[in-house]
Amino acid sequence: MTALIRARKDAGLSQAELAERLRCHQSFVARIESGQRHIEVPGLVVLCRALSANLLEITDEVAEATPPNARI
């Protein structure tokens, strides 16, 4: 989830600060960023809002980084 890490850093936030905005634990943010935890689309919307990031830019970046033969 390089796109989310970049967006968080561009927002000048640590994982702990983002977690505070999301009202969750820092380890949850860490698991999302490391790819250990997947999130649904509504969760991605909430994350983008917390980061003041453009949802379409994030999804475009993720789409470009996802191999064509990737599985769900």
N, C-alpha and C positions, 0 to 999 in steps of 0.2 A: 504494500500500500504506500508506495513512494509518494503518490499524489497527496495523500493525507498528511504524511510527514512534512512534505514541502509546504503544504497549506498551513499547517500548524506553526512551522518555523517562520513562514512569511508573516503570520499574524503575531509573531513575537511571543508565543506561548510555550510553556513547558508542558509536558504530559500532565503534570499535577494541576496546572492552571486550567488546561482544557477539561480535565476531569471535574474540576470544581464547577465550571460552566455547565457541564453536562449532568451534574449531580450524580456522579458515579465515582468509582475508585480509579486511581491512576493505573493500576494493573489492567483494568479493562481497556483503557486507551492503549496501553503497551501491547496487549494481545491483538487488538485490531491492527495496529501499525505493523506488527510482526507477521500478520497473516494467520495467526493461531485462532483468531475469532472472526467469523464472518458476520456481517450486518445486513439487515434487510434494507430495501430502498428507503422506507420512512426513517430509519436510523441514519442513513447517509444524509438525508435532508436535514435532520437535526444537527448532525456533525457540521455540515456546511454552514448552517446558520450560526452555530457557535463560533466558527472560524471566520465568519463573514467572507466565505469563499464561494465562488461561482460553481454551482452544482454541475452545470454542463461542461465546464472546463475540467472538473475533477473526473467526471465520467468519460470524457474524451481521452484524457490521459490514461485512465485505467483500461479503456478499450484498446488503445494503442499498445499497451504493455501486456495485454492478455493474448497468449498464443491462440491461433485459430482452432487448434485441436484441444483446447482446454475443456475440462469436464466440470460439471457442477458438483 
